Amino acid sequence: MKKIIIALDGDHFPQGAFEFAKSINLKNEILLAGVFLSPVDYSKLMAYTAGVDGVAVMPEWLMKNDDDEIINKNIELFEEACVADGLHYRVHKENNLMALASLVEESRFADLLLISSELFYKNIGAAQPNYYLEENLKRSECPVMLIPENYKQPSQILLSYDGGESAMFAIKQFAYLFPELVNMETTLLSVTEDKPEELPEYAMVTELLTGHYPNLKLQNVKISGKKLFIEWLALQPNSFIVMGAFSRSMFSELFKKSFARNVIQDIKMPLFVSHK
């Protein structure tokens, strides 16, 4: 049984991420642990307000100190939803001063972390990925799935491959975690700036992945800029997008902050991110 954790900050309920958990549970039962975080990471807020008039920037809910009330309402919603859909669940209430550190620690003991790509700490920064989301993508100790709020079951999987260790690690992790998904149509996608060439280590890549993704096809795409790749992605059917992190190839360069923000804001597809 997979243990999946879902991040719920303040009064934000990530409905899209919960729908994804439900869909996986229908195929193979999971344990879904709701990690309930304070509406803000106080350690970051205190650092930000050091040396200035902190009270002037404190939100009303913080001055009223009503974190418990906010979180408890969300816990109640979560429990009711899990019971209604027959999910095995746990509640982890982490309303301490260091929300980010708490979530990273929780990820050490989980197979997957689910985060809303639209709601996660939206009260702190509405434009995603905000600081909180970026930090969790960097520091998480398990794979992360970012799910839009309008989640619909994807019809295919896009595996981003650049020849690097991190990309292949993410592709294998997705297959290991989701054997119930790998039978759908899958594209191993290589992005180049000039003329398309054969995928790096073609023979070894196909030897491994055809055993995990039975409906695998290979595709090289010539892309000259981030904008064009966003446009190309927008034309694809609703997909799971699988990517690694922290390598330096052309594909990885596309996934800098500004590009990741465009994907999350404009494409509205589930994004699976994993790194060692």
Residue pairs with C-beta under 8 A, 6 or more apart in sequence:
1 28
1 29
1 30
1 31
1 88
2 24
2 28
2 30
2 31
2 111
2 112
2 177
3 30
3 31
3 33
3 109
3 110
3 111
3 112
4 21
4 24
4 30
4 31
4 32
4 33
4 110
4 111
4 112
4 113
4 114
5 32
5 33
5 34
5 35
5 92
5 106
5 107
5 110
5 112
5 113
5 114
6 14
6 17
6 18
6 21
6 32
6 33
6 34
6 35
6 113
6 114
6 115
7 14
7 35
7 37
7 103
7 113
7 114
7 115
7 116
7 120
7 136
8 14
8 34
8 35
8 36
8 37
8 74
8 78
9 36
9 37
9 38
9 39
9 99
9 119
9 120
9 121
9 132
10 37
10 38
10 39
10 40
10 70
10 71
10 74
10 121
10 123
11 39
11 70
11 71
11 73
11 74
12 74
12 116
12 119
12 120
12 121
12 122
12 123
13 74
13 77
13 78
13 119
14 114
14 115
14 116
14 119
14 120
14 147
14 149
15 149
15 151
16 116
16 117
16 118
16 147
16 148
16 149
16 150
16 151
17 114
17 115
17 116
17 145
17 147
17 151
18 81
19 147
19 151
20 114
20 145
20 147
20 151
20 270
21 30
21 32
21 87
21 114
22 85
22 87
23 153
24 30
24 178
24 180
25 32
25 85
25 86
25 87
27 180
28 179
28 180
29 88
30 87
30 88
31 88
31 89
31 90
32 82
32 87
32 88
32 89
32 90
33 89
33 90
33 91
33 92
33 106
33 110
34 75
34 78
34 82
34 89
34 90
34 91
34 92
35 92
35 94
35 102
35 103
35 106
36 71
36 74
36 75
36 78
36 91
36 92
36 93
36 94
36 95
37 71
37 94
37 95
37 99
37 102
37 103
38 67
38 71
38 94
38 95
38 96
38 97
38 99
39 59
39 61
39 62
39 67
39 70
39 123
40 59
40 62
40 99
40 121
40 123
40 124
41 97
41 98
41 99
41 100
41 132
42 97
42 98
42 99
43 97
43 98
43 100
43 101
44 100
44 131
45 58
45 62
46 54
48 57
49 57
49 58
55 63
59 123
61 67
61 70
67 95
68 95
71 93
71 95
75 91
75 93
78 89
78 91
79 89
79 91
81 87
82 88
82 89
92 106
94 102
94 103
94 106
96 102
99 132
100 132
100 135
100 136
100 139
103 113
103 136
103 140
104 136
104 139
104 140
104 141
106 113
107 113
107 140
107 141
107 142
107 144
108 141
108 142
110 142
111 142
111 143
111 177
112 142
112 143
112 144
112 145
112 177
113 136
113 140
113 142
113 143
113 144
113 145
114 144
114 145
114 147
115 133
115 136
115 144
115 145
115 146
115 147
116 146
116 147
116 148
116 149
117 128
117 129
117 133
117 146
117 147
117 148
117 264
117 268
117 271
118 128
118 148
118 149
118 264
119 149
120 128
120 130
120 132
120 133
120 136
121 130
121 132
121 133
122 130
124 130
124 131
124 132
125 131
125 132
127 261
127 265
128 261
128 264
128 265
129 137
129 257
129 260
129 261
129 264
133 146
134 257
136 144
137 144
137 245
137 273
138 245
143 170
143 173
143 174
143 177
143 272
143 273
143 274
144 272
144 273
144 274
145 270
145 271
145 272
145 273
146 264
146 270
146 271
146 272
146 273
147 270
148 264
148 268
148 269
148 270
150 268
151 270
152 238
153 238
154 184
154 237
154 238
154 239
154 240
154 269
154 270
155 184
155 185
155 237
155 238
155 239
156 184
156 185
156 186
156 187
156 236
156 237
156 238
156 239
156 240
157 174
157 181
157 182
157 184
157 185
157 186
157 187
157 213
157 239
157 240
157 242
158 186
158 187
158 189
158 233
158 236
158 239
158 240
158 241
158 242
159 171
159 174
159 186
159 187
159 188
159 189
159 209
159 213
159 242
160 167
160 170
160 189
160 191
160 241
160 242
160 243
160 244
160 251
161 167
161 168
161 171
161 188
161 189
161 190
161 199
161 200
161 205
161 251
162 190
162 191
162 200
162 244
162 247
162 249
162 250
162 251
162 252
163 190
163 199
163 200
163 201
163 249
164 244
164 247
164 248
164 249
164 252
165 244
165 247
165 276
166 244
166 245
166 246
166 247
166 252
166 275
166 276
167 243
167 244
167 247
167 251
167 252
168 205
168 244
169 244
169 274
169 275
169 276
170 242
170 243
170 244
170 245
170 272
170 273
170 274
170 275
171 188
171 209
171 242
171 244
172 208
172 212
173 274
174 181
174 182
174 240
174 242
174 272
174 274
175 182
175 209
175 212
175 213
181 240
182 212
182 213
182 214
183 214
183 215
184 215
185 215
185 217
186 213
186 215
186 216
186 217
187 216
187 217
187 218
187 219
188 199
188 205
188 209
188 213
188 216
188 217
188 218
188 219
189 219
189 221
190 196
190 199
190 200
190 218
190 219
190 220
190 221
190 251
191 220
191 221
191 223
191 229
191 250
191 251
191 254
192 220
192 221
192 222
192 223
192 250
193 222
193 223
193 224
193 250
194 222
195 222
196 220
196 221
196 222
197 220
198 220
199 205
199 218
199 220
202 218
206 216
206 218
209 216
210 216
221 229
221 232
223 229
223 232
223 254
226 254
226 258
226 259
226 262
229 254
229 259
230 259
230 262
230 263
230 266
230 267
233 241
233 263
233 267
233 269
234 266
234 267
238 269
239 269
239 270
240 269
240 270
240 272
241 263
241 267
241 269
241 270
241 271
241 272
242 272
243 255
243 271
243 272
243 273
244 252
244 273
244 274
244 275
245 252
245 255
245 273
245 274
245 275
246 252
246 275
255 263
263 269
263 271
264 271
